[in-house]
Amino acid sequence: MKITIIGTGYVGLVSGTCFAEFGVTVTCVDKDKEKIGKLKKGIIPIFEPGLDELVKKNISEKRLYFNTDLEKSLKEADIIFIAVGTPSRRGDGHADLSYVFSVAKEIGKRLNKYAVIVNKSTVPIGTGKKVYEIIKKINPKLKFDVASNPEFLREGSAINDFMRPDRVVIGCDSDKAKNLLGELYRPLYLLETPIIFTKRETAELIKYAANSFLATKITFINEISDLCEKVGANVSDVSIGIGLDGRIGKKFLHPGPGYGGSCFPKDTLALVKTAQDKNSPLKLVEHVVQSNLNRKKMIYKRVLKMLSKLKKKNKVISILGLTFKPNTDDMRDSPSLNLVPSLIKNNCKLKLYDPEGMKEAKTYFKKYSNYIKWCNDSYEACEKSDALVILTEWNQFRALDLIKLKKILNHPIIIDLRNIYNPKELQELGFDYDSIGRPI
Ligand code: NAD
């Protein structure tokens, strides 16, 4: 079987590489010539644990190819995946489908034999139908099917998520397409992965419903953590106490500075917009979106409050972790995009460090470069700072040498926005320690 993936970003590159690992011949296409040039040489444009080796292995075993030439890449494809971005559309928050539709037009112009076209991008309900109509209009004689196969991988553990998913969702109404996609995912049958076949619209909705539910869980525990601070309860114990209930589950019950990343913020918003358009508003998700935006916007106040004890005017603050979560270099909608500018606007100078996100972060914070010192490690970042903020829970921040930290910081203030340290221990060591929902 031969497949083509259009869009070689986080999802396209990981899925393409993993399909190649299943034994299929894969061509990953992208319009970004520099990216494809690098990939051909085995240089990976993103940080994703384990991806580097897997790409190189599948290139050398001649199952994984990269190309910018769409026409050539479509020639022998049995299945064509669309894996381009669907960011929030400026102004109204709907998913911007211009990349998806432009790919559909390209396919319509260039495809000249049967293939299944699959939306792997996260797209609103009804997009599969629109993609079908676009191709049909351009090429009325072409025989093809359009399916939906949303992707649930998480950056940072993307390969494992793709190779051992909780489930695969395939939405399509044609038996031929179902059989082809079933054949593609056959290696997962061996692991007894549930493969769920649905209507195309249902598959499209499953993806948005899943992300909105997870975002709701995070927002719920964030709001509970606020209440914990008011009433002297401990949110970590609340999470355990409710999470052990099988109906609730332990995951996604960690309070923090608000969810970010390339999916939850835009997908929750897009679902809200679709529901409003269909006159079936999702008030719960609307609240989640607003609550999370407020949280990210206001988190700087927590930092300033801790610093208010210091008389100094221009404070220097260290921030460890800039990406929206550990094990990725992805900065999209990261809480750091709110925190960094807000602190700078409040006369702070910043010392920043992230294990993998520095290159990306430097592009996002270019206009603040006069106020930022980029550091090479955690300790350099903390040297002579007035406070330390832990913003992303990278493993290497979990076991910092606290005695050393106390010596090198100007003031032993730590604001731990991921609750990775023990409040009692930090207090005993003489730190002025703040964490989320765990009053000392
Ligand atoms: P990305 O921005 O990392 O990658 C998109 C790629 O598509 C880019 O390399 C871009 O150059 C390319 N592209 C755009 N238009 C093109 C065209 N006409 N021809 C060829 N290439 C083109 O995006 P991503 O994070 O991989 O997300 C892709 C989709 O998958 C989105 O809908 C997203 O919501 C969804 N998704 C993402 C994740 C994730 O963790 N990143 C997880 C699940 C689902």
Boltz pocket constraint, residues with backbone or C-beta under 6 A from the ligand:
constraints:
  - pocket:
      binder: B
      contacts: [[A, 6], [A, 7], [A, 8], [A, 9], [A, 10], [A, 11], [A, 12], [A, 29], [A, 30], [A, 31], [A, 32], [A, 35], [A, 83], [A, 84], [A, 85], [A, 86], [A, 99], [A, 102], [A, 103], [A, 120], [A, 121], [A, 122], [A, 123], [A, 151], [A, 152], [A, 153], [A, 154], [A, 155], [A, 262], [A, 263]]
      max_distance: 6.0
